[in-house]
């Protein structure tokens, strides 16, 4: 934590260490399967956006605009960056899920009228994003604390203790963001297992056999009737008299 030497000084701390695995994820253990969608670019975009906010806040602090420096890294800025990352993950995951469902439908030759409803729509993708955001309660609480601490650090005459409390709240928000991202990754693995079961169920689909059986029985009944009719075992209806007699004449 960067120390504050005077009550009128606002120092924006470095948050790389607090962001932890968001900034520097450890290599996965050997044999660990990769995520079913690519996350690296979304993670980097999230971290880059936060670092840009911090750089802007430092610039405003150097220029003496304390209010704008605090506002640049307030709750809304953090939530906006997080919401965008979750939305991007949900969109990418939804596209991957839709592709798997459509591929399974093609594999089993599902009728087009049923296949049309398989890709996830916007409502389902929003629901997916909500499930991926399930572990963010601690992050939102930390951001509420951050805005509360900023209120007491806003004045140029704010005591050093108030600025240090705001710095601590900023670092706590970074740690909670790391935890929210890890929870999102865990949620992705749960989604994979859930949708994998859906895909396997779809692959077990088979066309119903009753139309084939009904058609077979109908054809058999027609063939049997015609055989008995032509064999003279059944009376010939009036409409069929002429064609049946013509056939008998050719056979005789």
C-alpha positions, 0 to 999 in steps of 0.5 A: 500500500502506498503511504499517504504523507499528508491529508491533502495528497491523493495517491492511487495505489498500484493494484496489480498485486491485489488483482492477483490471478487476473493479472498473472494467472498461474499455468494450469496443472498438467493434464488439466483440460482447457476451458471450452471457450477462449477467455484470455482476450476477455480477461486481458481486456478487463484488466486493461480497462481497469489499468486505464481507469487507474492511469486516468485517475492518477493523471487527474490526481496530479492535476489537482482534480480530486473529485474526478480522480475518485469518480474515475475509479468509483463503483460505476467504473468497476461495475461497467468493466465487469458487466462488459466482461461477463456479457462478452463471456456469455455471448461467446459461451452462448455461441459455442453452446448453440454450435454444439446443439446444432451440430448434434441436431445435424448428426441425428437428422433432427427435423428442421422445425425442431432444430430452428429453436435450438440456438440460444436466443438473447433471453437465454444468453442474459440468463447465462450471464446472470448465472455466471455472475452468481459469485459477485455479491462480495464484489458489489459489497466491496464496491459499496464500501469503496464509494463510501470511503471515497465520500470521506476522502473527497475533500482536499482537507481530508485526513490521511486516515480517510485516504488510506481507508479509500486506498484499502477499499480500492485494493479490496475491490481488486481482490474481490474482482479476482475472486469474481473472475475465478467464480465465473470460470468455475461457473463456466465448467458447470455450464459445460457439464449441464449443456453437455448433458443436453447435447448427449440427450439430443444425440440419443434422439431417434425418429419415431417409428410409429409412422413407419409401422402405420404405413407398413400396415396400411400397405400390407392391408392394401396389398392383401386386399388387392391379392384377394380381389384379383384372386377372385376371393372377394367381390369386385366393386363397381368402380374396379370392374373394368380394370380387374376384368382387363387384368383377368383377360390378359392373364387367361 
